[in-house]
Amino acid sequence: MTRTHYILIGIFLIALLTFSAYLPAVNGGFIWDDDLHVSANAHLRTGEGLGKIWFEIGSMPQYYPMTFTSFWIEYHLWGLKTTGYHVDNIILHILNSLLLWLILSRLAVPGAWIVAAVFAVHPVHVESTAWISERKNMLSTFFYLCAFLSYIRYAGLDGIRRKKKDNRRAFYVLSLVLFVCALLSKTVTVSLPASILLVIWWKRGRLARNDILATVPHFVIGIAFGLLTAYMEKHFVGAMGERWDLSVIDRFLVAGRALWFYALKLAIPLKLIFNYPRWVIDSGSPVQYIFPISALAVIAVLWFYRDRIGRGALTGVLFFSGTLVPALGFFDVYPFQYSFVADHFQYLASIGMITLVTAACVSAVVKYGVSSRMWYAAVCLVIVGFWGLTWRQAHVYENIEVLWRRTIEANPSSWMARNNLGILLTNRGDFDEAVDQFNALLAKKPDHANAHFNFGDTLAKQGNYTEAIKHYREAIRLRSDDLSAYINLGNTLKSMGRYEDALDEYRKTIEIDPEFEEGYYNLGLTQMEHGDNEAAVASLLKAVELRPNYAEAYNNLGAVYFKLGRIFEATDSFEHAIGLNPNHVNAHYNLGYLYSRQGKLDIAVRHYRAALRNKPDFASAHYNLGLVLQMQGKNSEAKLHLDEAARLGR
């Protein structure tokens, strides 16, 4: 067979191994954060939203427009069918593995295909590949590796014989453009210029002045994006507060322990968890200093013996640790409130350690004359073993409930998993089990404001209003600016008939934030229900002033106007609600009722039909439509709707 045949077989095997290992996750549902990125992301719906993704910083919690553009394209291809998103993630992971093979081959790294195959099926990458939101890792790594490949071509490190007219400058510019694309996908790729210099040093043994100067634009662009991400992580994502209040020594301790954690998970990828326990940092404990000191000692030893054992070992370790720097605790990132480590943090960094260990094993095989059969058997055993672990781990991402239950099973202290499982159970009506999850959570973490809030929701839906109120008040005590807690407390008080107390809670939200439209909306709704219609009009008008696209507020404003006999304003408000939301069931129903009273029967029929298109079991709409059709002499069709209304209980 020719070299081309071997390459094609290698590509086929990596693709087959990867795709088959991830089959359990192909039809997996949306999980944590996928609502923010895809399923509930309104920016994916329109061209205007795409513009905001690119040109309105802050429209999304993170400025990763390349990633969100990929979601935008997918949404317009197959909507919210998750299979397409999962398949694209797997394809990107395969491409990243193949690019890694190509780069290492160009750099003459021993065992390049084995490195790529191990990278493709390593279990620590399941979190990045099977989790739709981590498209950030997939796409940013793809552009990172393409940029790296272009740069080594520019730098003459790829082993390709130059042609006289070879335009090296084009590859330099291409690497810069691809690097920007990587940063626009996820800024963990900011390490690229440092990695380039590291590889140049490894290959040549020194760094020339021109080598450093050539990477200056990369460093400048990378630092700018890094600062933007750090700012957004604090001010838009919310990575600030007591849980991020770490001293310099604390961060040093976190970094050292995290490095060893990631290295161990690469070597022994067992007991992988979506949410690992957040260890306690104690700068007064001598034991905790072992981790960072030993990590630095390893680097020092590899530097000292670089001439004897070669620069490759130090290069692999520095690539691994340097690429991990953004996730080692030196910078505040939101997930640190749950845990200092996560499998997806080391997707790109793992290349360093996997390459180092594999190349060392291949070199040892050659040096000590190990039997080729024994070597091939060992390679197959490792790859098949990792494939099996990946296949098993991919099942964890079948759906959100499986993910939270597996997380709690492996980490019972995971308050994040218990909180989210409690919300899931509440939404589907499993209140008793939800109560158990919140009780277990609060037993371990009684100061968890969000858990008290969600527990209050569960108890309110269960009809246990007295206990719900206690938890809402505790949530407010712990986080006095939580406007949603005031709203839900007010709603619960209203359910108990305590209208004045409910109004007080809504007014508190407006005192805290005078531009909080939900506060005005709930205030107006309660005023209307309580018969204070003039006040309700003022409150609802303020709500739509603050949020001009607030369809529900316009619908209720129309209802208040109707009660006051202001038919023109009522009609205008209902029409406005439908203009904002053409499928607004209640606005169509209300207009049908209003027009039928005015004798405009054809228009009334049109609106009743529109309401029923979106809510076929709307008994009152069937009944009223039947009456209007009777008035039009369409008795047979009227009977169908009146019978359906009777069947539905109207």
Buried (B, 14 or more C-beta within 10 A) or exposed (E): EEEEEEBEEBBEBBBEBBBEBBEBBBEBBBBBBBEEBBBEBEBBEEEEBBEBBBEEEEBBBBBBBBBBBBBBEBBEEEEBEBEBBBBBBBBBBBBBBBBBBBBBBBBEBBBBBBBBBBBBBBBBBBBBBBBBBBBBBBBBBBBBBBBBBBBBBBBBBBEEEEEEEBEEEEBBEBBBBBBBBBBBBBBBBBBBBBBBBBBBBBBEEEEEEEBEEBBEEBBEBBEEBBEBBBEBBBEBBEBEEEEBEBEEBBBBBBBBBBBBBBBEBBEEBEEBBBBBBBBEBEEEEEEBBBBBEEBBEBEEEBEEEBEEEBBBBBBBBBBBBBBBBBBBBEBBBBBBBBBBBBBBBBBBBBBBBBBBBBBBBBBEBEEEEBEEEEBEEEBEEBBEEBBEBBBBBBBBBBBBBBBBBBBBEBBEBBBBBBBBBBBBBBEEEBBEBBBBBBEBBBEEEEEBBBBBBBBBBBBBBBEBBEBBBBBBBBBBEBBEEBBBBBBBBBBBBBEBEBBEBBBBBBBBBBEBEEEBBBBBBBBBBBBBEBEBBEBBBBBBBBBBEBBEEBBBBBBBBBBBBBBBEBBEBBBBBBBBBBEBBEEBBBBBBBBBBBBBEEEBBEBBBBBBBBBBEBBEEBBBBBBBBBBBBBBBEBEEBBEBBBEBBEEBEB
